[in-house]
Amino acid sequence: MKLINMEMPKTLHKRIQSCADHVFQGLIPNWVNYGFTPQGYSYESLALNWEHNPVGRIRLLTQCRQLYTLSHASELGYLNGFEAQIRSLFTFTVEQYFIDGRWIFSRDDELNTLDQKSDAYALAFVMLAFSHYYQLTGDQTALQYIELTEQFLEQNMRHPNGGFYEAYPIETHITRRQNPHMHLLEGFVAAYHATKQAKYITHIEQICELAHQHFVEPHTHTLREFFKADLTLDDETGHLVEPGHHFEWAWLLHQTHNITNRQQDLDLANRLWQSAIQFGQPSNGGIINSFDGNTGETVDAEKRIWPITEYLKACCVIPMSSDERFARIETALAFIQEQYFLDNGRWIEYLDAQNRSKGFPLPGTTGYHIFLGLAEVLKWQDS
C-alpha cells in the first residue's frame, strides 16, 4: 500500500511548538528550580506560585516520575544541562528508598520513614525511570536495581490468580486493580529496551493476556478498574471505567506490539480506543474522569489533565486518516493550551464539568503525563 504524505497544517505545527516551549522551557526547568531541594530530591507538591506545598509525605513514586521525565527528555534531546540534578535524584532515590533489599513507599517531610510497604505501582516506575536513566547515562548500577526489582516482584508479589499483589507485605483482602499492572507493563517494556532480556517479553505477554482475559469486559470493550482476588469484577466498583486508562493501554499495546508482534494486542487497542472516544469525550471538550462500563453513562464529568495527555499518545498510534489525526491532535492541544496551561510552565490540574479550574496545587507526578503526551506528538511529527 502506498502511503501518501499529507502536509501538516501550519496551525497544528505552531500549536505543537508552543506546547513544547511550555513544557521544555517552562514546566520542567521551573519544577527543577522551585521543586528540587538541596538534598537532590523533588517535593511532592507545589502551590500555583511555585512555593513548596507540604503534604506530609515524599513518595518513591514521585522521585521516579521526576527521574524518568528528566532522563527521557534529556535522552531525546529536548532538555540539556540537567545531568547533576538527574544523578543526585537517582542517588537520593536509591539511598532513601531501597531499604533491606526492597523499595519502601514513602518518607515524611523530614525524611523519616513513613510507609514501609513495597507498592507494585511504584515498583513499575522504578523500572521505567531506571531504564531511561541507564539509557541516558550508561550507569550499570541502574541495571542492577532493575534486576533486583524484577526479582522482588517475581519472588514476593506474584498472585496465584495471575498478575501481582498490590503491595508487600501481602494483604489478601485488598481490592485488586488493573492500574498497577498497566504501569508494570510500561516498566517491563522500558526494562526490555534497556536490557534486551527475554524474561521481560514473557512479563509483557502475561500482562497483555490479563487484559484480554480479565481487565477488559468483552461485551462492552471497556477496561475495568477494580477486581476481587480471582480477577472477577468487584461488586461495588467493577462498573467503573476511566477513559484515560483506555488511551494509555491503547498506546502501550502499540509499544508492546513493536516487541512481541502480537496482532491481537493491536486489535484490543482499537476496541479500547473506540469505546473511550464514544463515552469519554463530552461535547464541551476534554476527557471526563470516568463512566459506567455497563451503561456508558458519565460517572465523573470532571477532567484532570492526565487523561487528555494519554488521549494525545493514543492519537499518535491508532490507525486513522491523516485528516482525522491532524484534527484530533490539534483540537486536544488547543484544549490543553486554553483550559489547562497557565503562563511560566504552570498548569491547572483539575477542571470541573464546565471546564472551570478547581484550584488544585501542582502534583510532582503530573509532569510525567504532560511530558510524555507531548513527546509522543513530537515523535509523530518527526516521522
N, C-alpha and C positions, 0 to 999 in steps of 0.2 A: 504494500500500500504506500502510495506516495504521500509524504507529509507536506502540507502547504504551510509555509511560514507566514502567518498573518502578522502584520506590523502592530506593535503595541500602541494604543492611543497615547498621545503626549500627556494628556491629563493624568493617566494612570502612572506613567513614568515619573511625573512630577510628584504625585501623591506618594509613591514608594520612596522617593528621595527624601521628602520632608519627614516621613515617618522614620527613616533610617537616621536622619540627623537627630531627631528627638531621642532615639534610643542610644546611639553611639556617641553623640556629643553632649547629650543632656542626662538621660536617666542613669546610665551605668557610671560615668565619671562622677556624677553628683552623689550617687549612692556610696561609692568608694570614699569620696571626700567627706561626707557627713555621717555615713552609716558604718564605717570601719573604725575600730578602736586602735589605740597604740599597741595593744597586745596582738593585733592582727586578725581579729575576728569581726564578723558582721553582727550588728544589732538585729534584733528580731523584728522591730517595727520603728518607723519614723513618722512623726507628725507631718502634716502637709507643708509646714515651713522648714522641713528637713531636720528638725530637732529630734533628739532621742525620745522615743515613746516607750518607756519601760513597761513590759507586760509580765514580768516575774519569771520568765524562762528564756533560755537561749538553746534552741534545738539543734541537734545534729543535722536535721533536715535542712534548716536554713543555711548552715555553713556549706553544706554540699550543693545546694542550688546556686549559691553565690559562686562557689568554686567552679561549678560546671559552666555557668554563664560567662565568667571571666576567661576561663580556659578555652571554651569553644569559640567565643567571639575573637579571641586572640589568634587561635588556630586558623580561623577563616580570614584573618587579616583585617577585620572590622575595628579592632582595638590595637593600640600599641602603647608600650611603656608601663604595663601593669605587672611586669614579671615579679617585682618584690612583693606586691600585695598577694599575688597568686601563691607564691612559695610560702609566705607567712600564714596564709589561710589554710593551706594544706598541712603545714606543720602543726598549727593550732588544733586543727580537727583531729589529727592522729593523737596528739598528746593529751587532749582533753576528753575525747570520747571513746577511744579504744582502750578499755579497761579490762584486765584479767581475761584477755583473749576474745572479747566481744565488744560490740558497739553499744553504748548507752544512749538513751533517748534525749536527755536534756540536762542542763545546768541552770542554776538560778542567776539572777543579775549580778551576784558577787562571785559567780563561777564555782559555787559549791554544787556537788552532785544533787540533782533534783529527782529525776526519774531514771531508774537503772534498767528499765526494760529494753530489750532489743526489738525494735519495731520493723516489721517487714517492709513497710512503705519507705522508711528512712534508709534501710539497707539497699533498696533499689537505687536510691540517689547516691549512696556511697559508690556503687559500681558505675553509675553514669558519670559522676564527677571525676572519679579517679581514672576512668578510662580516657576521658578527654584531657585531664591533667597530664597523664602519661604521654598521650599523643602530642601534646604541646611541648613537654619538657624532656621526654625520654627518661624520666626518673623511674628507675626499676622498682623503687620502694612501693610505688603506687600499684604495680602489678602484684606484689606480694600481698597487699591488703585486699585487692580484688579477689585473689585466690582464697584468702582466709575468710572473706565474706561469703563467697560461694560455698565453701566447705561448711561454714557455720549454718547457713540455710539448709544445706543438704542433710547435715548430721543432726540438727537440733530442731528444725522448724517444719519439716515435711509433714503434711497432713495425710492420715491414712486414706481419706476420701478424695485425694487429689489436691494439688496445689500446696500452699503453705499456710501455717497458722499465722494469725495476725501479729503475734508478738511472742517473745520468750522472756521470762519463764511462761510456759504454756498455760493458758486458761481456756478450757474446753467449752465453756458456756457462752463465750463471746460470739456475737453475730459476725458471720464471715462476709467479706466484701470482695467485689471484683477489682476495686481500685488499686490495692497493693499489687495485685497480680499484673495489672496493666503496666504499672511502673516497673515491676520486676522484669517484664518483657522488654521494656525500654532499656533497663540496665543490662540485661543479657545481650541485647543487640549491640550496645556500646562495648561490652566486655568482649564479645566475639570480634569486633573490628580491632580492638586493642591487642588481643592475644592470639587470635586465629585458632583458638582451641575448639575442637569438635564438640566438647560437652556443652558448650553454650548453644549450639544448634539444637541439641536434644532438649535443653531447657526451653528454647524458643518454641519448638514444635509442641511440647507438652502444654505450655500456656495457651498457645493458639487452639489446641484441642479443648481446653477448658472453656474457651469462648464458644466454640461450636457446640459443645455438649451441654453446657450448664449456664453460662453467663448470658447468652442471647436467647430470648424466648422465640421459638421457631415460627409461631403463627403471626406474630406482630413484628418480627425482626427488630425487637427492642432489647437493648443491653440493660439488664437488671443490675441493681447495686448491692442488694442485701440478701444473704442466704443463711440457711441453717447449716449445721455441721456437715450434712451429707450433700450440700450444694443444691438442695431444693429451695424454692423461694421462701424467704422469711414471711411469716404470717402477717406481721404488722406493716412491713415496709417493702415487701417484694414487688410491689407495683411501681415503685419509683424509678424514673429514668432521667438521666442528666444528658441532654443533647451534646454538651461539651465533651463528655466522655465518648459519645458516638464518634465525634470528629477526631478525637485523639486516637481511638482504636483504628479508625479508617486509615489515618496517616501511618500509624505504627504497622498495620498489616501490609502496607506497601513497603515499609522498611524490611520487614521480615521476609517478604517475597523475594527481595533482592538477594537474600541469603539462602532461602530454602527452596524457592521456585514452586511453592505450593499454590496452584491456581485457586483452590477452594478458599484460601485466605483473601485473595483479591475479590472473589465473589461475595464473601461476607462483608468486606469493606464497602462494597457498593450497596448492599442491603442496609447497612448501618447508616450510610450517607442518606439514602432515600428516606428512611423513617425519621431521621433527625431534621432534615430540611422540611419535611411535611409538618412536624409537630413542634419544632423548636424555634422557628423563625416567626415572631409576631409581626403584625402589619406596620408597627411603628419602628421597626428596625432592631438590630442586635440579635442576641441569642438568649432565650429565657434560661433560668436555672434548672427547672425540672418540669416534667409532665407525667401523667399516668400512662404507663405502658399498656394497660388493658383497654383504655378508652381513648387515648390521645388528648384528653383534657389537660389544660395547663394546671400545674400544682403550685409552682412558684414562678410568678411572672417577672420577678426582679432579675437583674442582669449583672452578675460580676463580670470583670473584664476578661478573665481567662477563657470562658467558652468561645468568645469570638476570635481570640488568637488561635485556638485549636481549630476553629472553622477555617481560618486562613490556611493553616497547614493542610487540611483536607482538600481545600480548593486547588492546591498546587499539584495534587497527585490523582484525584478521582478523574476518570475519563469523562470528558465533556468537550463541546466545541470551543474553539478559541474565543469566539464572541461571548459565550456564556462565562468562560473563565475570566476574561477581562472584566466583564460586568460584575461578577460576584466579588472578585478581589477588590475592584475599585470601590464598590458600594461598602464593603466591610471596612476598608481602610478609611474611607470618608467618615463612617460612623465612629470608628475608633478616634480619629482626629477631632471630630466635632463634639463627641459626647464624653470621651474618656481623657484625652490628653490635655494637660494644662501646660503652662509655659515652663521652661527650665528643666524639662525632663520629668516633671511630676505627672501624676495621673490620678484619675478618680477610680477607686477600686470597685465601687458598688453603686449601681443605678437602681432606682425603683422602677415599677412597671411603666411609669410615664417618662422615663429617661431623665429623672432628676437625681442629682447626687445625694447619696445618703451620708456624706460627711465622714467617711471611713478613713482611718490612717493608712499609711503605706506599708504593707507587709513585706518583709525581706524575702519572701518566697515567690512573689509575683513577677519579678523581673525575668525569671526563667521563662515564664509563659510568653511575655511580651517579646523578649529577645528571640526565642525560637520561632514564634509565628512570623516575625519579620525576616529572620534569617532564611526561612523556607521560601518566602516570597522573593527575596533577593537571589536565591539559588535558582528558582524557577525563571526569574527574569534573565539571568545569565545564560540559561540553557536555550 
